[in-house]
Amino acid sequence: MKKKQQKNWLEWVVLVVATMLVFATIGFLIYDAITAKDTPPDITVSLGKVEQREGHFAIPLTAKNRGAQTAEDVRIEVVAGQGNQQEKAAIEFPYLPGKSTVNGWVTFTKDPGKADTLQIRVLGYGTP
């Protein structure tokens, strides 16, 4: 008959730490579910550095939804320059979940880094 091996101290420490992590995670999820507010989408947009590509200029764009609700069909416009020197670029994201970030690129034919103004605005979005 084989003798049953006893667990050593390291196995007990790992068991206790893993159990504490599981219960802490479950506790946090329950707390977050109880205290989370169902806030509407709050979209902010930021631009990165202009990159010259073959035949055009591209700017990385990051859209962040600070609200808890999902935004659908998010349309963002970037305008470089003013008046008749104005060039527009737009991007659309099918959805932007609450408390998340999405990345994309907008492109221009002229260097938007040399424009006197660069405006960003969210044109609109829907909520499911």
C-alpha positions in Angstrom: 0.0 0.0 0.0 1.3 3.5 -0.9 1.6 6.1 1.7 -0.2 9.4 1.1 2.2 12.3 0.8 1.7 15.3 3.0 1.6 18.8 1.4 4.6 20.9 2.1 4.5 24.5 3.3 4.9 25.9 -0.3 1.8 24.1 -1.5 -0.2 25.5 1.4 1.0 29.1 0.8 0.0 28.8 -2.9 -3.4 27.4 -2.0 -4.1 30.2 0.5 -2.9 33.0 -1.8 -4.9 31.6 -4.8 -8.0 31.3 -2.7 -7.7 34.9 -1.4 -7.2 36.2 -5.0 -10.4 34.4 -6.1 -12.5 35.7 -3.3 -11.0 39.3 -3.7 -11.9 39.2 -7.4 -15.4 37.9 -6.8 -15.9 40.6 -4.1 -14.7 43.4 -6.4 -17.0 42.2 -9.2 -20.0 42.2 -6.8 -19.1 45.6 -5.5 -18.6 47.1 -9.0 -22.0 45.6 -10.1 -23.8 47.2 -7.1 -22.2 50.6 -7.2 -21.7 51.1 -11.0 -23.8 53.9 -12.5 -25.4 53.6 -15.9 -24.0 56.8 -17.3 -24.5 57.8 -21.0 -21.7 57.7 -23.4 -19.1 60.5 -22.9 -16.7 60.4 -25.9 -13.3 62.2 -25.9 -11.0 62.1 -28.9 -7.2 62.7 -29.0 -4.8 62.8 -32.0 -1.3 61.5 -32.3 1.7 62.7 -34.4 1.3 63.2 -38.1 3.0 60.5 -40.2 3.9 60.9 -43.8 2.9 58.0 -45.9 3.1 57.3 -49.6 0.9 60.0 -51.2 -0.8 61.1 -48.1 -0.5 62.1 -44.4 -2.0 60.0 -41.6 -2.8 60.8 -38.0 -3.5 58.2 -35.4 -6.7 58.8 -33.5 -7.9 57.5 -30.1 -11.6 57.7 -29.1 -12.4 57.0 -25.4 -15.9 56.4 -24.0 -15.8 57.5 -20.4 -19.5 56.6 -19.9 -20.9 53.2 -18.9 -23.3 52.8 -21.9 -22.2 51.7 -25.3 -22.2 54.2 -28.2 -23.0 52.9 -31.7 -22.1 54.3 -35.1 -19.7 56.8 -33.6 -18.7 59.4 -36.3 -15.7 61.7 -35.8 -14.5 64.5 -38.0 -11.1 66.1 -38.1 -10.7 69.5 -39.8 -7.3 70.9 -40.8 -7.0 74.6 -41.7 -9.6 77.3 -42.2 -11.7 78.8 -45.0 -10.9 77.6 -48.5 -7.7 76.0 -47.2 -9.8 73.6 -45.1 -9.5 69.8 -45.5 -11.8 67.4 -43.7 -11.3 63.8 -42.7 -13.8 61.5 -41.0 -13.8 58.1 -39.4 -16.7 55.9 -38.1 -16.6 53.2 -35.5 -19.5 50.7 -35.5 -19.6 50.6 -31.7 -17.6 51.9 -28.7 -18.4 50.0 -25.5 -18.6 51.8 -22.2 -15.4 52.5 -20.3 -13.3 51.5 -23.4 -11.0 52.9 -26.0 -10.7 52.4 -29.8 -8.0 53.4 -32.2 -8.0 54.4 -35.8 -6.4 56.6 -38.4 -7.6 59.7 -40.4 -5.8 60.7 -43.6 -5.2 64.0 -45.4 -3.7 64.9 -48.8 -1.9 67.9 -47.4 0.3 68.0 -44.2 -2.2 68.8 -41.4 0.8 69.5 -39.1 1.4 72.7 -41.1 -2.3 73.9 -40.8 -3.0 76.8 -38.6 -5.8 75.0 -36.8 -6.7 71.3 -36.3 -10.2 70.7 -34.9 -11.7 67.4 -33.7 -15.3 66.8 -33.0 -17.7 63.9 -32.5 -20.4 64.3 -35.2 -22.8 61.9 -33.5 -23.5 58.4 -32.2 -26.5 56.3 -31.2 -27.2 54.3 -28.1 -28.7 50.8 -28.2 
